[in-house]
Amino acid sequence: MLVDFNILPEESRVWIYQANRSFTDEELSELQTKLDTFIENWTAHGSDLKAGYTIKYKRFIVIGLNQNLNKATGCSIDASVHFIQQLENDYNVDLMDKMNVSYKQGEFIAYKSLLDFKKMAKDKAVSKNTIVFNNLVTNVAEFNENWEVPASESWHSRFL
């Protein structure tokens, strides 16, 4: 059951998938249609899942699930992973690699491998004030408060 992401309760679980490039406007339109269809039909053991999504900065797909109605199961999580993998194939993007870092560089979103980010931190090309995206947040409340934060307030701080 597709709902507006913005009305999901704060304890709703989130999954964040960051793309290694920005989606084009045409791709975003297609992506929204595909996400609408997937979430509308997403179930756990035959029961509807109350979920929504948002796309941030033309680069991050955030899926939220209100687990008060029904919780995600192994099969439903597998279905979402297969869906994301299909998007990777359809758009020739990387959405599943957790060993990459996205951060703000002025108005732009930069995307680097973790090794490159560590080197940049060592070289002082990024600082504790650099805005990073903490894709390890687990629920809507954390997403709203701790997703887009200075590196000093995220797991990224260990490299600074």
Residue frames as a rotation matrix with the C-alpha (Angstrom) as fourth column:
MET 1
0.588 0.809 0.000 0.00
0.809 -0.588 0.000 0.00
0.000 0.000 -1.000 0.00
LEU 2
-0.398 -0.745 0.535 1.65
0.767 -0.590 -0.252 3.17
0.503 0.311 0.806 -1.24
VAL 3
0.698 0.525 -0.486 1.47
0.703 -0.632 0.327 6.18
-0.135 -0.570 -0.810 1.11
ASP 4
0.718 -0.438 0.541 3.12
-0.141 -0.853 -0.503 9.57
0.681 0.286 -0.674 1.12
PHE 5
-0.057 -0.854 -0.517 6.60
0.609 0.380 -0.696 9.21
0.791 -0.355 0.498 2.64
ASN 6
-0.665 -0.284 0.691 6.03
-0.173 -0.841 -0.512 12.38
0.727 -0.460 0.510 4.68
ILE 7
0.233 0.804 0.547 3.15
-0.839 -0.119 0.531 10.85
0.492 -0.583 0.647 6.66
LEU 8
0.255 -0.214 -0.943 5.04
0.236 0.960 -0.154 7.74
0.938 -0.183 0.295 7.76
PRO 9
0.995 0.096 0.004 5.46
0.014 -0.187 0.982 7.52
0.095 -0.978 -0.188 11.55
GLU 10
0.481 -0.864 0.147 8.90
-0.867 -0.494 -0.066 8.43
0.129 -0.096 -0.987 12.91
GLU 11
0.016 -0.481 0.877 9.62
-0.588 0.705 0.397 4.81
-0.809 -0.522 -0.271 13.90
SER 12
0.938 0.347 0.005 9.09
-0.184 0.509 -0.841 3.59
-0.294 0.788 0.541 10.32
ARG 13
0.204 -0.890 0.408 12.06
0.426 0.456 0.781 1.67
-0.881 0.014 0.472 8.98
VAL 14
0.782 -0.004 -0.623 14.05
-0.505 -0.589 -0.631 3.21
-0.365 0.808 -0.463 6.11
TRP 15
0.264 -0.734 0.626 16.40
0.722 0.581 0.375 1.88
-0.639 0.353 0.684 3.49
ILE 16
0.620 -0.140 -0.772 18.58
-0.389 -0.910 -0.147 4.35
-0.681 0.391 -0.619 1.62
TYR 17
0.359 -0.485 0.798 20.09
0.811 0.585 -0.009 3.61
-0.462 0.650 0.603 -1.77
GLN 18
0.362 -0.315 -0.877 22.57
-0.273 -0.936 0.223 6.14
-0.891 0.159 -0.425 -3.13
ALA 19
0.903 -0.019 0.428 23.30
0.409 0.336 -0.848 6.27
-0.128 0.942 0.311 -6.83
ASN 20
-0.013 -0.996 -0.086 26.79
0.763 -0.065 0.644 6.78
-0.647 -0.058 0.760 -8.16
ARG 21
-0.930 -0.175 0.322 25.41
0.342 -0.729 0.593 9.50
0.130 0.662 0.738 -10.42
SER 22
-0.557 0.785 -0.271 22.40
-0.413 -0.545 -0.730 11.78
-0.720 -0.295 0.628 -10.62
PHE 23
-0.279 0.591 0.757 19.32
0.789 0.591 -0.170 10.51
-0.548 0.550 -0.631 -12.43
THR 24
-0.963 0.058 0.262 18.10
0.141 -0.721 0.678 12.55
0.228 0.690 0.687 -15.39
ASP 25
-0.573 0.818 0.054 14.65
-0.720 -0.470 -0.511 14.12
-0.393 -0.331 0.858 -15.27
GLU 26
0.062 0.580 -0.812 13.37
-0.837 0.474 0.274 11.48
0.544 0.663 0.515 -17.70
GLU 27
-0.517 -0.332 -0.789 14.85
0.077 0.900 -0.429 8.69
0.853 -0.283 -0.440 -15.56
LEU 28
-0.976 0.166 0.138 13.31
-0.173 -0.219 -0.960 10.22
-0.129 -0.962 0.242 -12.43
SER 29
-0.190 0.962 -0.195 9.88
-0.980 -0.199 -0.029 10.17
-0.067 0.185 0.980 -14.02
GLU 30
0.114 0.152 -0.982 10.28
-0.448 0.890 0.086 6.50
0.887 0.430 0.169 -14.98
LEU 31
-0.779 -0.525 -0.344 11.76
0.089 0.450 -0.889 5.70
0.621 -0.722 -0.304 -11.57
GLN 32
-0.743 0.566 0.357 8.77
-0.623 -0.392 -0.677 7.20
-0.243 -0.726 0.644 -9.76
THR 33
0.216 0.834 -0.508 6.39
-0.926 0.340 0.164 5.10
0.309 0.435 0.846 -11.85
LYS 34
-0.068 -0.337 -0.939 8.40
-0.102 0.939 -0.329 1.94
0.993 0.073 -0.098 -11.11
LEU 35
-0.957 -0.288 0.032 8.59
-0.040 0.022 -0.999 2.76
0.287 -0.958 -0.033 -7.39
ASP 36
-0.357 0.909 0.215 4.84
-0.928 -0.318 -0.196 3.47
-0.110 -0.269 0.957 -7.27
THR 37
0.362 0.508 -0.782 4.11
-0.672 0.723 0.159 0.09
0.646 0.468 0.603 -8.85
PHE 38
-0.406 -0.593 -0.695 6.58
0.074 0.736 -0.672 -1.84
0.911 -0.325 -0.255 -6.70
ILE 39
-0.977 -0.028 0.211 5.43
-0.201 -0.204 -0.958 -0.35
0.070 -0.979 0.193 -3.40
GLU 40
-0.163 0.987 -0.005 1.74
-0.984 -0.162 0.069 -0.60
0.068 0.016 0.998 -4.30
ASN 41
0.582 0.374 -0.722 2.25
-0.485 0.872 0.062 -4.34
0.653 0.314 0.689 -4.77
TRP 42
-0.506 -0.861 -0.055 4.84
-0.404 0.293 -0.866 -4.95
0.762 -0.416 -0.496 -2.01
THR 43
0.639 0.759 0.129 3.62
-0.531 0.313 0.787 -7.53
0.557 -0.571 0.603 0.50
ALA 44
-0.631 -0.698 0.339 4.83
-0.750 0.437 -0.496 -9.68
0.198 -0.567 -0.799 3.40
HIS 45
-0.939 0.263 0.220 3.31
0.193 0.935 -0.297 -13.17
-0.284 -0.237 -0.929 3.39
GLY 46
-0.466 0.781 0.415 0.42
0.790 0.156 0.593 -11.88
0.398 0.605 -0.690 1.29
SER 47
0.424 0.604 -0.674 -0.33
0.840 -0.542 0.043 -8.92
-0.339 -0.584 -0.737 3.57
ASP 48
0.685 -0.096 0.723 -0.01
0.380 -0.799 -0.467 -5.32
0.622 0.594 -0.510 2.38
LEU 49
-0.208 -0.752 -0.625 2.98
0.963 -0.269 0.003 -3.29
-0.171 -0.602 0.780 3.51
LYS 50
0.877 0.479 -0.046 2.28
0.474 -0.876 -0.087 0.39
-0.082 0.055 -0.995 4.21
ALA 51
-0.060 -0.994 -0.089 5.25
0.791 -0.102 0.604 2.10
-0.609 -0.035 0.792 2.59
GLY 52
0.961 0.246 -0.123 6.35
0.127 -0.794 -0.594 5.22
-0.244 0.556 -0.795 0.80
TYR 53
0.116 -0.961 0.252 9.43
0.977 0.156 0.146 6.64
-0.179 0.230 0.957 -0.80
THR 54
0.858 0.000 -0.514 11.21
-0.081 -0.987 -0.136 9.86
-0.508 0.158 -0.847 -1.54
ILE 55
0.408 -0.777 0.479 13.97
0.890 0.222 -0.398 10.68
0.203 0.589 0.782 -3.98
LYS 56
0.773 -0.202 -0.602 16.47
0.188 -0.833 0.521 13.25
-0.607 -0.515 -0.605 -2.74
TYR 57
0.124 -0.789 -0.602 18.93
-0.505 -0.572 0.646 15.27
-0.854 0.224 -0.469 -4.82
LYS 58
0.637 0.217 -0.740 18.10
-0.768 0.262 -0.584 13.17
0.067 0.940 0.334 -7.91
ARG 59
-0.199 -0.888 -0.413 20.44
-0.689 0.427 -0.586 10.59
0.697 0.168 -0.697 -6.39
PHE 60
-0.946 -0.154 0.285 19.07
-0.322 0.548 -0.772 8.96
-0.037 -0.822 -0.568 -3.23
ILE 61
-0.108 0.917 -0.384 16.13
-0.291 0.340 0.894 6.56
0.951 0.209 0.230 -3.20
VAL 62
-0.898 -0.104 0.428 14.70
-0.437 0.097 -0.894 6.33
0.052 -0.990 -0.132 0.31
ILE 63
-0.190 0.839 -0.510 12.06
-0.068 0.507 0.859 3.68
0.979 0.198 -0.039 1.01
GLY 64
-0.756 0.026 0.654 10.15
-0.646 -0.190 -0.739 3.89
0.105 -0.981 0.161 4.28
LEU 65
-0.373 0.608 -0.700 8.01
0.114 0.779 0.616 1.15
0.921 0.150 -0.360 5.80
ASN 66
-0.127 0.464 0.877 5.43
-0.939 -0.340 0.043 1.64
0.318 -0.818 0.479 8.55
GLN 67
-0.705 -0.245 -0.666 5.96
-0.126 0.967 -0.222 -1.58
0.698 -0.073 -0.712 10.51
ASN 68
-0.731 0.532 0.427 2.99
-0.557 -0.103 -0.824 -0.87
-0.395 -0.841 0.371 12.79
LEU 69
0.330 0.865 -0.377 0.70
-0.933 0.239 -0.269 -2.44
-0.143 0.440 0.886 10.19
ASN 70
0.987 -0.139 0.078 2.93
0.149 0.978 -0.148 -5.32
-0.056 0.157 0.986 8.99
LYS 71
0.359 -0.930 -0.075 6.65
-0.409 -0.229 0.883 -5.90
-0.839 -0.287 -0.463 9.42
ALA 72
0.315 -0.384 -0.868 9.03
-0.912 0.131 -0.389 -6.65
0.263 0.914 -0.309 6.60
THR 73
0.778 -0.092 0.621 9.94
-0.160 0.928 0.338 -10.31
-0.607 -0.362 0.707 6.29
GLY 74
-0.260 -0.928 0.266 12.89
0.035 0.266 0.963 -12.02
-0.965 0.260 -0.036 4.66
CYS 75
-0.186 0.268 0.945 10.87
0.922 0.380 0.074 -12.54
-0.340 0.885 -0.318 1.49
SER 76
0.829 0.550 0.100 9.66
0.552 -0.776 -0.306 -8.93
-0.091 0.309 -0.947 1.33
ILE 77
0.475 -0.756 -0.450 13.18
-0.319 -0.625 0.713 -7.58
-0.820 -0.195 -0.538 1.95
ASP 78
-0.422 -0.599 0.681 14.48
0.405 0.547 0.732 -9.92
-0.811 0.585 0.011 -0.77
ALA 79
0.308 0.632 0.711 11.80
0.938 -0.077 -0.338 -8.58
-0.159 0.771 -0.617 -3.12
SER 80
0.936 0.027 -0.350 12.93
0.028 -1.000 -0.003 -5.00
-0.350 -0.007 -0.937 -2.45
VAL 81
0.002 -0.999 -0.041 16.60
-0.228 -0.040 0.973 -5.92
-0.974 0.008 -0.228 -3.02
HIS 82
-0.335 -0.067 0.940 15.71
0.767 0.560 0.314 -7.61
-0.547 0.826 -0.136 -6.32
PHE 83
0.728 0.649 0.220 13.72
0.672 -0.612 -0.416 -4.51
-0.135 0.451 -0.882 -7.30
ILE 84
0.689 -0.546 -0.477 16.71
-0.327 -0.821 0.467 -2.23
-0.646 -0.166 -0.745 -6.55
GLN 85
-0.326 -0.828 0.457 19.03
0.106 0.448 0.888 -4.59
-0.939 0.338 -0.058 -8.46
GLN 86
0.105 0.447 0.888 16.67
0.954 0.208 -0.218 -4.36
-0.282 0.870 -0.405 -11.43
LEU 87
0.954 0.197 -0.224 16.85
0.158 -0.970 -0.183 -0.56
-0.253 0.139 -0.957 -11.24
GLU 88
0.149 -0.976 -0.162 20.64
-0.267 -0.197 0.943 -0.83
-0.952 -0.097 -0.290 -11.27
ASN 89
-0.449 -0.282 0.848 20.41
0.613 0.592 0.523 -2.83
-0.650 0.755 -0.093 -14.50
ASP 90
0.458 0.758 0.465 17.74
0.869 -0.271 -0.414 -0.62
-0.188 0.594 -0.783 -16.06
TYR 91
1.000 0.014 0.019 19.66
0.016 -0.994 -0.110 2.62
0.017 0.111 -0.994 -15.48
ASN 92
0.389 -0.920 -0.056 23.25
0.581 0.291 -0.760 1.37
0.715 0.263 0.647 -15.39
VAL 93
0.214 -0.280 0.936 23.82
-0.650 -0.756 -0.078 2.81
0.729 -0.592 -0.344 -11.90
ASP 94
-0.541 -0.395 -0.743 25.23
0.367 0.683 -0.631 1.49
0.756 -0.614 -0.225 -8.66
LEU 95
0.188 0.701 0.688 22.71
-0.509 -0.529 0.678 1.65
0.840 -0.478 0.257 -5.81
MET 96
0.896 0.298 -0.329 23.84
0.033 0.695 0.718 -1.14
0.443 -0.655 0.613 -3.49
ASP 97
0.052 -0.964 -0.262 27.54
0.614 0.238 -0.753 -0.46
0.788 -0.121 0.604 -2.84
LYS 98
0.918 0.342 -0.203 27.80
0.345 -0.434 0.832 0.67
0.196 -0.834 -0.516 0.78
MET 99
0.214 -0.928 -0.306 31.55
0.850 0.022 0.526 1.31
-0.482 -0.373 0.793 0.47
ASN 100
-0.410 -0.275 0.870 31.03
0.711 -0.694 0.116 4.68
0.572 0.666 0.480 -1.17
VAL 101
-0.345 0.179 -0.921 30.49
0.736 -0.558 -0.384 8.10
-0.583 -0.810 0.061 0.36
SER 102
0.051 0.393 0.918 28.31
0.765 -0.606 0.217 10.98
0.642 0.692 -0.331 -0.79
TYR 103
-0.162 -0.138 -0.977 28.86
0.809 -0.586 -0.051 14.49
-0.565 -0.799 0.206 0.51
LYS 104
0.862 0.500 0.078 28.07
0.471 -0.736 -0.487 18.06
-0.186 0.457 -0.870 -0.39
GLN 105
-0.423 -0.906 0.012 30.57
0.819 -0.377 0.432 20.09
-0.387 0.193 0.902 -2.31
GLY 106
-0.947 0.249 -0.204 28.91
-0.288 -0.939 0.189 23.47
-0.144 0.238 0.961 -2.42
GLU 107
-0.044 0.994 -0.103 25.55
-0.909 -0.083 -0.408 22.94
-0.414 0.075 0.907 -4.13
PHE 108
0.125 0.017 -0.992 26.67
-0.756 0.649 -0.085 19.68
0.642 0.761 0.094 -5.71
ILE 109
0.768 0.084 0.635 26.66
-0.487 0.721 0.493 16.13
-0.416 -0.688 0.594 -4.40
ALA 110
-0.091 -0.871 -0.483 30.03
-0.948 0.224 -0.224 14.40
0.304 0.438 -0.846 -4.70
TYR 111
0.921 0.345 0.178 30.38
-0.375 0.911 0.173 10.64
-0.102 -0.226 0.969 -4.72
LYS 112
0.012 -0.985 -0.172 33.66
-0.903 0.063 -0.424 8.93
0.429 0.160 -0.889 -3.82
SER 113
0.285 -0.058 -0.957 34.90
0.216 0.976 0.005 5.53
0.934 -0.208 0.291 -2.82
LEU 114
0.984 0.068 -0.163 35.55
0.169 -0.095 0.981 5.15
0.051 -0.993 -0.105 0.88
LEU 115
0.229 -0.972 -0.041 39.29
0.931 0.207 0.302 4.91
-0.285 -0.107 0.952 0.17
ASP 116
-0.276 -0.288 0.917 39.20
0.666 -0.746 -0.034 8.20
0.693 0.601 0.397 -1.77
PHE 117
0.659 0.582 0.476 37.19
0.032 -0.654 0.756 9.86
0.751 -0.483 -0.450 1.00
LYS 118
0.800 -0.443 -0.403 39.75
0.537 0.231 0.811 8.71
-0.266 -0.866 0.423 3.62
LYS 119
-0.197 -0.916 0.350 42.54
0.980 -0.185 0.068 10.12
0.003 0.357 0.934 1.47
MET 120
0.004 0.280 0.960 40.67
0.365 -0.894 0.259 13.40
0.931 0.349 -0.106 1.06
ALA 121
0.942 0.334 -0.030 40.23
0.127 -0.273 0.954 13.60
0.310 -0.902 -0.300 4.83
LYS 122
0.422 -0.871 -0.253 43.93
0.812 0.239 0.533 12.96
-0.403 -0.430 0.808 5.35
ASP 123
-0.479 -0.608 0.634 44.74
0.850 -0.502 0.162 15.64
0.220 0.616 0.757 2.78
LYS 124
-0.555 0.353 -0.753 42.26
0.396 -0.684 -0.613 18.01
-0.731 -0.639 0.240 4.48
ALA 125
-0.955 0.287 0.077 40.16
-0.025 -0.335 0.942 18.24
0.296 0.897 0.327 1.28
VAL 126
0.189 0.980 -0.057 37.12
0.146 0.029 0.989 17.46
0.971 -0.195 -0.137 3.47
SER 127
-0.759 -0.447 0.473 36.65
-0.328 -0.364 -0.872 18.56
0.562 -0.817 0.130 7.06
LYS 128
-0.847 0.458 -0.269 34.51
0.489 0.475 -0.732 17.93
-0.208 -0.752 -0.626 10.11
ASN 129
-0.395 0.707 -0.587 32.14
-0.259 -0.698 -0.667 20.58
-0.882 -0.112 0.459 8.71
THR 130
-0.864 0.088 -0.496 31.68
-0.477 0.177 0.861 18.84
0.163 0.980 -0.111 5.35
ILE 131
0.032 0.950 0.310 28.05
-0.883 0.172 -0.436 17.82
-0.467 -0.260 0.845 4.98
VAL 132
-0.918 -0.324 -0.230 27.83
-0.389 0.851 0.352 14.06
0.082 0.412 -0.907 4.51
PHE 133
0.145 0.965 -0.217 24.96
-0.864 0.230 0.448 11.64
0.483 0.123 0.867 4.00
ASN 134
-0.710 -0.339 0.617 24.70
-0.657 0.635 -0.406 9.03
-0.255 -0.694 -0.674 6.74
ASN 135
-0.139 0.666 -0.733 22.96
-0.780 0.382 0.496 6.20
0.610 0.641 0.466 4.90
LEU 136
-0.777 -0.185 -0.602 23.15
0.173 0.857 -0.486 4.01
0.606 -0.482 -0.634 8.02
VAL 137
-0.678 0.614 0.404 20.11
-0.717 -0.433 -0.546 5.66
-0.161 -0.660 0.733 9.61
THR 138
-0.977 0.212 0.004 17.39
0.212 0.974 0.083 3.10
0.014 0.082 -0.997 10.29
ASN 139
-0.143 0.985 -0.098 14.11
0.944 0.106 -0.313 4.99
-0.298 -0.137 -0.945 10.73
VAL 140
0.343 0.390 0.855 12.28
0.728 -0.685 0.021 8.11
0.594 0.615 -0.519 9.59
ALA 141
0.979 0.010 -0.201 13.18
0.152 -0.693 0.705 10.08
-0.132 -0.721 -0.680 12.74
GLU 142
0.180 -0.983 -0.026 16.90
0.396 0.049 0.917 9.37
-0.900 -0.175 0.398 12.25
PHE 143
-0.131 -0.171 0.976 16.56
0.991 -0.046 0.125 10.13
0.023 0.984 0.176 8.55
ASN 144
0.682 0.501 0.533 15.02
0.513 -0.847 0.140 13.53
0.522 0.178 -0.834 9.30
GLU 145
0.969 -0.248 0.007 17.56
-0.161 -0.607 0.778 14.41
-0.189 -0.755 -0.628 12.01
ASN 146
0.322 -0.913 0.250 20.79
-0.341 0.134 0.930 12.57
-0.883 -0.385 -0.268 11.21
TRP 147
0.639 -0.075 0.766 20.95
0.633 0.617 -0.468 11.77
-0.437 0.783 0.442 7.53
GLU 148
0.407 -0.448 0.796 22.38
0.561 -0.566 -0.604 15.03
0.721 0.693 0.021 6.17
VAL 149
0.964 -0.083 -0.253 24.87
0.206 -0.372 0.905 16.17
-0.169 -0.925 -0.341 8.81
PRO 150
0.465 -0.885 -0.027 28.38
-0.865 -0.448 -0.226 17.55
0.187 0.129 -0.974 9.30
ALA 151
0.219 -0.463 -0.859 30.94
-0.182 0.846 -0.502 14.76
0.959 0.266 0.101 9.09
SER 152
-0.736 -0.547 0.398 31.79
-0.444 -0.053 -0.894 15.36
0.510 -0.835 -0.204 12.76
GLU 153
-0.277 0.737 0.617 28.29
-0.874 0.074 -0.480 14.09
-0.400 -0.672 0.623 13.68
SER 154
0.745 0.506 -0.434 28.42
-0.658 0.666 -0.352 10.94
0.111 0.548 0.829 11.58
TRP 155
0.795 -0.460 0.394 30.38
0.278 0.855 0.437 7.70
-0.538 -0.238 0.809 11.33
HIS 156
0.708 -0.529 0.468 32.52
0.441 -0.186 -0.878 9.57
0.552 0.828 0.101 8.79
SER 157
0.829 -0.344 0.440 34.18
-0.520 -0.764 0.383 11.41
0.205 -0.547 -0.812 11.71
ARG 158
0.753 -0.557 0.352 36.56
0.144 0.660 0.737 8.49
-0.643 -0.504 0.577 12.30
PHE 159
0.390 -0.611 0.689 38.45
0.920 0.224 -0.323 9.53
0.043 0.759 0.650 9.17
LEU 160
0.641 -0.058 0.766 38.89
0.169 -0.962 -0.214 13.20
0.749 0.267 -0.607 10.13
